[in-house]
Amino acid sequence: MTMKIFDIAGSGMNAQNLRLNLVASNISNANSVSSSIDQVYKSRQPVFAAELKNLLDTQQAASGVMIKGVVENQAPPVMEYAPNHPMADENGYIYKPNVNTVEEMANMMSASRSYQNNVEVLNTAKQLMLQTLRMGQ
């Protein structure tokens, strides 16, 4: 049963690692500019689901985090009239990503804390296993 704790915490850490990578990508592209509404960067978010295994067998019951995929935000990009910009389209508009940096910073803090919590779970499980082994000495 103890090894499942490591699997569950590990799946949570993998999920939060993906979330942090997507936040970094979104923030790094937040100020990019495009001349086409089709080519502008779109904010990306992860999709997670609870992973349940063998719920009928109480010896094997475990859960974790399943990464279902990554979706692009469908909100429209920011249109800005800048006729003198070298990337402006024929109508004088440039297009900026639909990235909300405040939301991304909140996501980053939440993902970082969740990752740290999973590390604490691993450390606690390790310490409990070591203390259990010491009891037999």
Order of alpha helices (4+ residues) and beta strands (2+ residues): alpha-beta-beta-beta-beta-alpha
